[in-house]
Amino acid sequence: MSSTARRYFEDLYASMPDPWGFETRWYEQRKYALTVAALPEAHYGSAFEPGCSIGVLSALLASRCDQLLATDIVPSALRRASDRVRSPHVRFEERAIPEQWPDELFDLVVLSEIAYYFDAGVLGQLVSLVAGSTLPGGTVVAVHWRGETDYPLSGDAAHEILDSSPLLDRVAHHTETDFVLDLWERAR
């Protein structure tokens, strides 16, 4: 298995519009608040959020950047995200990651609970794409669940792979029972 199949996500959203409780669970609300609070810059020029789901984190990020590209592979999730965040500086696009990685440069890349859906080899490719599309001095933030999953990687293992890039310098590391949050700066 190189990555979690698209069908897995399509089936989840077909059975419920918010399968992880992004809108209602305290875990999600707190994790998002800490993710946004951890960002070292008050404002970013251009941000990328792959795997945006229904756009709950996207709404928080939108106020912190001039341009936000948020992507997902499930059209119904993207429709909910675009209904939630109606802003001319936010683009929602259907993209499979890493195959359809954007050909743009960003000063913020946000990986919120998506890296563990890939196996180590594919995540290694994704890390190269992240580093290559982040401007020197730009910020990469990742946050992932640390509990048991049936995904290809654990949250901790995904962060170890992210941390292995020579182009990303870790500047913050926060662990709790439930999640791990790391911030990297793109090497200059």
C-alpha positions in Angstrom: 0.0 0.0 0.0 1.5 3.3 -1.0 -1.3 5.6 0.1 -4.8 5.3 1.5 -7.2 4.8 -1.4 -9.4 7.7 -2.6 -12.4 5.4 -2.2 -11.8 5.2 1.6 -12.3 9.0 1.8 -15.2 9.1 -0.7 -17.0 6.4 1.4 -16.5 8.3 4.6 -17.9 11.5 3.3 -20.8 9.6 1.7 -21.8 8.2 5.0 -21.5 11.4 7.0 -20.6 15.0 6.0 -18.1 15.5 8.9 -16.6 12.1 9.5 -13.9 13.2 12.0 -16.0 15.7 13.9 -14.0 18.7 12.7 -16.9 21.1 13.5 -17.8 19.6 16.9 -15.1 17.7 18.7 -13.0 19.6 21.4 -9.9 17.7 20.2 -10.2 19.3 16.7 -11.1 22.8 18.0 -8.1 22.8 20.4 -5.7 21.2 17.8 -6.7 23.9 15.2 -6.3 26.7 17.7 -2.8 25.4 18.7 -1.8 24.9 15.1 -2.7 28.5 14.1 -1.2 29.9 17.4 2.1 28.1 16.7 2.6 29.9 13.4 5.6 32.2 13.9 4.4 34.9 11.5 1.4 37.1 11.9 0.7 37.0 8.2 1.7 35.0 5.2 1.7 35.9 1.5 0.8 32.5 0.1 -0.3 29.3 1.9 -1.0 25.7 0.8 -3.2 23.3 2.8 -3.5 19.9 1.1 -6.2 17.7 2.5 -8.4 20.5 3.6 -11.5 18.4 4.1 -14.5 20.6 4.9 -12.4 23.7 5.5 -12.6 24.2 9.2 -8.8 24.9 9.5 -8.9 26.7 6.1 -11.3 29.3 7.6 -8.7 30.0 10.4 -5.8 30.1 7.9 -7.7 32.4 5.5 -7.4 35.3 7.9 -3.6 34.8 8.2 -2.6 34.9 4.5 -3.0 36.9 1.3 -3.6 33.8 -0.8 -4.6 30.3 0.3 -4.8 27.2 -1.9 -6.7 24.4 -0.2 -7.1 21.0 -1.8 -8.8 17.7 -1.3 -9.6 14.6 -3.3 -13.3 14.5 -2.3 -15.6 16.9 -4.2 -18.3 16.9 -1.5 -15.8 17.9 1.1 -14.5 20.7 -1.2 -18.1 22.0 -1.7 -18.6 22.3 2.1 -15.2 23.9 2.4 -16.0 26.5 -0.3 -19.4 27.2 1.3 -17.7 27.7 4.7 -14.9 30.0 3.4 -16.2 32.5 0.8 -13.3 34.7 0.0 -11.7 35.9 -3.2 -8.2 35.1 -1.8 -9.0 31.4 -1.1 -9.0 28.8 -3.8 -10.4 25.3 -3.3 -9.3 22.7 -5.9 -9.7 19.0 -6.3 -6.2 17.5 -6.3 -4.7 14.1 -5.5 -1.5 14.6 -3.5 1.3 14.0 -4.2 0.5 13.4 -7.9 -1.1 16.7 -8.5 1.2 18.9 -6.3 0.8 22.5 -7.4 3.6 24.2 -9.3 3.7 27.3 -7.0 5.9 28.6 -4.2 4.4 29.2 -0.8 5.7 30.8 2.4 3.4 28.5 4.5 2.5 24.8 4.0 0.1 23.1 6.4 0.0 19.3 6.7 -2.9 18.7 9.1 -3.6 15.0 9.6 -2.7 13.9 6.1 0.9 12.6 6.1 0.1 9.3 7.8 -2.1 8.3 4.9 1.0 7.6 2.8 3.6 4.9 3.2 7.2 5.9 4.0 8.3 6.0 0.4 5.5 8.2 -0.9 5.7 10.4 2.2 9.4 10.9 1.4 8.4 12.1 -2.1 5.9 14.4 -0.5 8.5 15.9 1.8 10.6 16.7 -1.2 7.7 18.4 -2.8 6.9 20.3 0.3 10.5 21.5 0.7 10.7 22.4 -3.0 7.6 24.5 -3.0 8.3 26.3 0.3 10.1 29.6 -0.1 13.4 29.9 1.8 12.6 31.0 5.3 9.0 29.8 4.9 7.1 27.8 7.4 6.0 24.2 7.3 3.6 23.0 10.0 2.4 19.5 10.6 0.0 18.1 13.2 -1.1 14.5 13.4 -3.0 12.2 15.7 -0.8 10.0 17.9 -3.3 7.3 18.7 -3.7 4.0 17.0 -4.8 4.0 13.4 -5.0 1.5 10.5 -3.2 4.0 8.2 0.2 3.2 6.6 2.1 5.3 9.2 1.6 6.6 12.7 1.6 10.3 13.4 4.9 10.0 15.1 6.5 8.0 12.2 5.1 10.6 9.7 6.8 13.4 11.7 10.1 11.5 11.8 10.1 11.3 8.0 9.2 15.0 7.7 12.0 15.9 10.1 14.5 14.0 8.0 14.6 16.5 5.2 17.9 18.4 5.1 15.9 21.4 3.7 13.6 21.7 6.7 15.0 23.0 10.0 12.7 22.1 12.9 12.0 25.1 15.1 9.2 23.8 17.4 8.1 20.4 18.6 5.0 19.9 20.7 3.7 16.5 21.8 0.7 15.5 23.8 -1.0 12.2 24.3 -3.3 12.8 21.4 -1.2 14.7 18.9 2.2 15.8 17.7 2.7 19.3 16.3 6.0 20.4 14.6 7.1 23.5 12.8 9.9 23.7 10.4 11.6 26.6 8.6 12.7 26.1 5.0 16.5 26.4 5.0 17.7 29.6 3.4 
